[in-house]
Amino acid sequence: MKVKVLYLETPSGYGGSMQSLLELIAYLSPEIIPIVACPYDPRQYRDVPDKIQWELITSPKPWGAHGYLRLLTHQLGWYRVVRGLTVKYRPDIVHFNNTFFGCFGGGVAVKQRGIATIAHARGFVASRRLARRVARYFDYHISVSRAVAQNLIEHGVKPEKCQVIYDPIVAPTELQPPQRTAGRDIPVVGMVGMLQRWKGQHVFIEALHLLRRRSVHFHAKIAGSEPFGPRGYLNHLQMLVKQYELTDRVEFLGYVRDPFRVLAELDIAVHASIEPEPLGRVVVEAMAVGVPVVGTDGGGVPEIIEHGVTGLLVPMGDAEAMAEAIEQLIRDPALRQRLGKAGQERAHEMFDPVKHARAVEQVYGRALGAHGSRTA
């Protein structure tokens, strides 16, 4: 029995949500027919499963001066886009791959047509009043961490309609086990991810400055580019590096197509977000290739890193604590090896792609059962 699923990707730039979606689709049962509607073509960034049918869409733009008017016009735009997609493809399920909050106009369109709806929550919801009103347009919510699930429940989503399913992480097998420390004396420390202030690259650079003042030897790599929209953070980071006299120690790699290969070259990976992270995909990616991680203690990251067992946790925004944790790992290769191995085992257990796909298919089954099967 075939099930046609329309996946809607709303962000205008390639990131973790699309990576996770493509890895989900790769492991879905043959009975699932995937259609992906997206404002950009992810095939320019990575290989994608051949079985996907693609629909490039134009993201609607809000207009008007007042905040509520802009919200209304934006969601009316999504209503028209999603209604058109459901008429064209007649899916059995519409899977909103990012959040119900940013595209609830599309949820209204799907609800009116009597189609099952899944909202994949990859971030936190801020407005309790609005969340309570729009959550009812979605049948089930998939949360990428317990922290995200708790946030949804606090904002009106019924617990029985919310399930935690950790994202799939598929690391290249040729990068395991890692062989990073052989033949070099200076440990390599690094961060991989979008260059955004809340991601905390500036805190990482401040920690490196403290390490330099303590005469700790290291080389650092920062991989990633700024997202669409506001610019200037990269310039700020480069100025910090120059100000702290780290130019000969810090290397900016820009956007990298294969983050696993960069991570596999590190002795220590750092996650530095200064706001709670819904999950922290790069934390799992580093762990999956056996790299010990220093991560901040907000959001879903503590669900992955058990301090002193599968990695080290430090308070968000605390450059001093981050420097101390990095120094501890630099000076103790045996600890790096132990944490790297334990973290790799944790990543493979929690983020297995087959387990993830089967869990999502079970949610599909419940949603179709609630609506009555219309499968092809």
Order of alpha helices (4+ residues) and beta strands (2+ residues): beta-alpha-beta-beta-alpha-beta-alpha-beta-alpha-beta-alpha-beta-beta-alpha-beta-alpha-beta-alpha-beta-alpha-beta-alpha-beta-alpha-alpha-alpha
